[in-house]
Each structure stands twice: as C-alpha cells, then as structure tokens.
C-alpha cells in the first residue's frame, strides 16, 4: 500500500476541511449519497460518471476512515453492502451547497456535463 513520504502538516481548520471533503471525487460521492440516501456500491457507481472502480473504492475508504460515510455489511447470501452519510457527512452538505452557489455565479461551463444532483440543486440555479 502507498505510504506518504511526509506526514500531513495541517495548520488551519480550512486545510482540515479540504483534506476531508476536497478533491475531485469526495464531494461528488457526498452529494450523491445526500440526494439518494443509502446506496449500494453499484448505485453510487451508476451515479458517478467517468470514475474507475479503483478510484471509487479508494474514495469510499477515505470517506469511511474520516467518518463522513458509513459502510453497512449484511450477512446475507448474496452479501449486501450499503453506504450512507454519517451525521458528520450530512453536516458537510451545506458547506458544499455554499461552494456550489458561489461557483455557479462565476462558472462559465457546459451545463450538459453537470451531474444530475447539481442540476436539481436549488443553490445552483
């Protein structure tokens, strides 16, 4: 497994927040789970475009490690695993909506590539 050569040096609460929900995929997974609720891996994968299985699995592991997402495994045949936002994960949603609102004011992009969740987001209109 990959190990960083240097320890993370977080000196500011903003850096901590961006470490937890920043990046290309974490915020997208949070938005999908916020809108759809509890989903299986395949349900998340279906909502996320252009993400590989390896990246999605790694992103989910990081979100679980940071207590933003909970993974529930049911001992059934076939096995069933579901993912949902924790309370900490739900508390991030208003922050992401504020960023979305701000970005919507200044972004000049192609609305066809906007995620389904973003198209329905009240803050993005």
ABEGO torsion letter per residue (X at the ends): XBBBABBBBBABAAAAAAAAABEAAAAAAAAAAAAAEBBBAAAAAAABBGBBAAAAAAAAAAAAAAGABBBBBBBBOBBBBBBBBBAAAAAAAAAAAAAAAAAAAABBBBAAABBAAAAABAAAX
